[in-house]
Amino acid sequence: MEVVCAIVINKEKKIFAARRKEDLDFGGYWEFPGGKLEGAENSAQALQRELQEELGVVLEIGPELHRLSWKNKLGDFVLIAHIIHHELEDLALVDHDQSDCFSIDDIASLQLMVADMALLPKVEEYLMGL
């Protein structure tokens, strides 16, 4: 199964994350916004749709940062992370109860989804190049 996420970076080089509502799977965990690819979508199309569904925003999807693959009892997964440079404001949170932008150090201290945590070295490397 392919899933996609957005690494949204603001002008202060802080990274956006949102906390999943308690009544959802993995409730209370922080994550980068995104979700599953549907039908014949490519990763950018899926991310565009997911951002509109989850946050109520339409953003220009940037380049692919990294792909992670893993296997668990639910199957084989590929996470495709895209970079987006944007100042997120006036969000309509649907699956989340909190959101904020964090420094790379602060985001590493959150209860972050495991796959998203695994992306942090690549995110930090990207930020160092800005």
C-alpha positions as CSV (number, residue, x, y, z in Angstrom):
1,M,0.0,0.0,0.0
2,E,1.3,3.4,-0.9
3,V,0.8,6.4,1.4
4,V,1.9,9.9,1.1
5,C,2.7,12.7,3.6
6,A,3.5,16.4,3.5
7,I,6.6,17.9,5.1
8,V,5.3,21.5,5.3
9,I,8.1,24.0,6.1
10,N,7.5,27.6,7.0
11,K,9.7,30.7,6.6
12,E,11.3,30.0,10.0
13,K,12.3,26.5,8.9
14,K,9.7,25.0,11.3
15,I,7.8,21.8,10.4
16,F,4.0,21.4,10.5
17,A,2.5,18.5,12.4
18,A,-1.0,17.7,13.6
19,R,-2.2,15.5,16.5
20,R,-4.7,12.8,15.7
21,K,-8.0,13.0,17.6
22,E,-8.2,10.6,20.6
23,D,-11.1,8.6,19.1
24,L,-9.2,7.7,15.9
25,D,-6.7,4.9,15.4
26,F,-3.4,6.1,16.8
27,G,-5.2,8.8,18.7
28,G,-3.0,11.3,20.4
29,Y,-0.1,10.7,18.1
30,W,1.4,13.6,16.0
31,E,1.9,13.2,12.3
32,F,2.6,14.8,9.0
33,P,-0.6,15.3,7.1
34,G,-1.3,12.8,4.3
35,G,-2.9,9.4,3.6
36,K,-3.4,6.6,1.2
37,L,-3.2,6.8,-2.6
38,E,-6.6,6.0,-4.2
39,G,-7.3,4.6,-7.7
40,A,-4.8,5.8,-10.3
41,E,-3.6,8.8,-8.3
42,N,0.1,9.7,-8.2
43,S,1.6,10.8,-4.9
44,A,1.2,14.5,-5.6
45,Q,-2.5,14.1,-6.6
46,A,-3.1,12.0,-3.5
47,L,-1.4,14.5,-1.2
48,Q,-3.4,17.4,-2.8
49,R,-6.6,15.5,-2.0
50,E,-5.6,14.5,1.5
51,L,-4.6,18.1,2.4
52,Q,-7.9,19.4,1.2
53,E,-9.8,16.7,3.1
54,E,-7.8,16.9,6.4
55,L,-6.9,20.5,6.6
56,G,-9.2,22.4,4.2
57,V,-6.2,23.8,2.2
58,V,-5.1,23.6,-1.4
59,L,-1.3,23.8,-1.7
60,E,1.3,23.4,-4.5
61,I,2.9,20.1,-3.9
62,G,6.7,20.2,-4.0
63,P,9.3,17.6,-4.8
64,E,9.6,14.2,-3.3
65,L,11.9,14.2,-0.3
66,H,12.2,10.5,0.4
67,R,10.5,7.1,0.3
68,L,10.3,4.6,3.2
69,S,9.3,1.0,2.9
70,W,8.2,-1.4,5.7
71,K,6.2,-4.5,6.3
72,N,3.9,-5.3,9.2
73,K,1.0,-7.6,10.0
74,L,-1.2,-5.4,7.8
75,G,1.0,-5.7,4.7
76,D,3.7,-3.9,2.7
77,F,3.8,-0.2,2.9
78,V,5.6,2.6,1.0
79,L,5.5,6.2,2.5
80,I,6.3,8.9,0.0
81,A,7.2,12.3,1.6
82,H,6.9,15.5,-0.4
83,I,8.3,18.9,0.6
84,I,5.9,21.9,0.7
85,H,7.0,25.5,1.6
86,H,4.0,27.3,3.0
87,E,2.7,29.3,5.9
88,L,-0.3,27.3,7.0
89,E,-3.1,29.4,8.5
90,D,-6.9,29.1,9.0
91,L,-6.9,25.3,8.9
92,A,-10.1,23.3,9.1
93,L,-8.9,20.3,11.2
94,V,-11.0,17.2,10.6
95,D,-9.0,14.2,11.9
96,H,-6.8,16.3,14.3
97,D,-7.4,18.2,17.5
98,Q,-4.2,20.3,17.5
99,S,-1.6,21.5,15.0
100,D,1.5,23.6,15.1
101,C,4.9,24.2,13.6
102,F,8.0,22.9,15.4
103,S,11.7,23.1,15.1
104,I,13.4,19.8,14.2
105,D,14.5,19.4,17.8
106,D,11.0,20.0,19.2
107,I,9.3,17.8,16.7
108,A,11.6,14.9,17.6
109,S,10.3,15.1,21.2
110,L,6.7,14.7,20.2
111,Q,4.8,11.4,20.3
112,L,5.2,11.1,16.5
113,M,4.0,8.3,14.3
114,V,6.8,5.8,13.8
115,A,7.1,6.2,10.0
116,D,7.1,10.0,10.3
117,M,9.8,9.8,13.0
118,A,11.9,7.7,10.6
119,L,11.7,10.6,8.1
120,L,13.3,13.2,10.5
121,P,16.9,12.6,9.5
122,K,16.0,13.3,5.9
123,V,14.0,16.4,6.9
124,E,16.9,17.7,9.0
125,E,19.3,17.1,6.1
126,Y,17.0,19.0,3.8
127,L,16.7,21.9,6.3
128,M,20.4,22.2,6.6
129,G,20.6,22.8,2.9
130,L,18.2,25.8,3.0
